Amino acid sequence: MAWTRDRMCARAAKELRDGFYVNLGIGMPTLVANFVPADVHVNLQSENGMLGMGPFPTENEVDADLINAGKQTVSELPESVYFDSAESFAMIRGGHIDLSILGALQVAQNGDLANWMIPGKMVKGMGGAMDLVAGVKRVVVLMDHNAKDGAAKLLKQCTLPLTGQAVVNLVITDLGVFEISGGVMRLAETADGVTADEIRARTEAEFTA
Amino acid sequence: MNKTYADAAAALDGLLHDGMTILAGGFGLCGIPENLILALRESGVGGLTVVSNNCGIDDFGLGLLLQTRQIKKMISSYVGENKLFEKQYLDGELELEFNPQGTLAERIRAGGAGIAAFYTRTGVGTAVAEGKETRDFDGHTHVMETGLRGDLAIVKAWMGDADGNLIYRKTARNFNPPMATAGRTTVAEVEQLVEVGQLDPDRIHTPGVFVNRVFQGATFERRIERRTVRD
């Protein structure tokens, strides 16, 4: 059985350590905040200018001046701090953020990441992703193992424009967990009942098991 | 010298010309100078290069200036919220320069601080670094990025005083403080304009030296892009 999105997020939450400053990307990575273990306290950084980001607000707390990087309304915590965009990326680029969890279109076996554009089709932009992968101490990708059309997303080499070169440390998909170290990808865990051979059949990248 | 103006149109008087570069604060629709954007639309100034993290949405913020085709080029990090933007870009009507968000913020900070260029690891080995000088520091390749200034910076603050000292509120701060430093002329719209001495000097985010003109906005819609609540 492949992991559900909840199981993927719960697995990603295991990468969090008490006291970490963490940046969660838009989409599924945002949901990892719902799975933080009770004995772990992390401080969430939002690159639009907030540390100590709280959960979505109640109806009464909604404030147009208080949003996350995905432009969603959020709430304040006792430890919250606000700052401008230049200082926010000083934290990110300067190596002061412990962990970034983000989505991907493609990841190569050496840790190359592509997640910001599809030429001729999707024009959205990289936002803060290039800065995050260049500066954050540890980069975890959380993504579906295959694209909607079944195409492999773990590749020998990315075919889409890169977000960063050799920047990914760990990939969590619905089929398993892959560690990338020294330019080599290793299958570290498999989802319940999924075999390495099944994963190989749905993966272009070469990995050791 | 008086820095206060009656409204957005008065605050922009004499500052606009076709083909100019405008830095606009805000992140998504949060903390955008919405009164100044409306006044830019009314002015009809065209051929603009606009530097802003995003480009509003189809019917609010900088998206309004796309509707009227006043923008020739955008320098942004993310434009995914704006269908009109995507269409004008794919149709070749709009130039677009993507900058990584942190590089964009630092280019503006550097521009305002008199730093001509800097080296960063962001974007090395990607399309962003193509054609740019690279140099190794501490065993890592860095790409050179240049400081960025504008003919005009338009920013939005929560409170301001008659000297142009500004205080922002929560995540509406975002790109506003760096942009306020990098305009050859900087115009600030504020929700509350007060007399000099009424703001705590220890709480001011943008010192008035960076601000040339300030006014209290007529209306603030403060539109929310993605209203998300918990039960």
Interface residues (C-beta under 8 A of the other chain):
Chain A: S46 E47 N48 G49 M50 P55 F56 P57 T58 E59 V62 D63 A64 D65 L66 I67 N68 A69 G70 K71 Q72 T73 V74 E76 Y82 F83 D84 S85 A86 S88 F89 I92 R93 V123 K124 G125 M126 G127 G128 A129 M130 D131 A134 G135 P161 L162 T163 G164 Q165
Chain B: F27 G28 L29 C30 G31 N53 S76 S77 Y78 V79 G80 E81 F85 E86 Y89 L90 L96 F98 P100 Q101 G102 T103 L104 A105 E106 I108 R109 T120 R121 T122 G123 V124 G125 T126 A127 V128 W158 Y168 R169 K170 T171 A172 R173 N174 F175 N176 P177 P178 H205 R222 R223 I224 E225 R226 R227 T228 V229 R230
